[in-house]
Amino acid sequence: MNHLRPVDKLVVDIAIDNLSDSYSSKPRHVSPEFNNVIEAGAEEISGCTLCCAQLGLALVLTAYIGKRRYKLLFDVGGGISP
């Protein structure tokens, strides 16, 4: 059985951080997020409606132990709207 060992260095890269990005280009078949917000009844886009994308959180963890490097993708997926 392997035992846990301390790492020399840990690098955390954020791949997705649940932020809405209205400026990214999208394919024609994808509806922009803000259109969905307005269709759902929002009369203005401000405050808490700006973070409604529920994109989730994805981190790429890189652990260094000696001369070895280990990578792990930590992805929790999208959230559920309340």
CORTA-V601086 format. One record per helix or strand of 3 or more residues. SS is the DSSP state (h for helix, s for strand). FROM is the first residue (numbers start at 1). TO is the last residue. If there is no record, write none. Layout:
ss=(SS | SS)
from=(FROM | FROM)
to=(TO | TO)
//
This chain:
ss=(s | h | h | s | s)
from=(9 | 33 | 47 | 57 | 68)
to=(17 | 39 | 51 | 65 | 75)
//
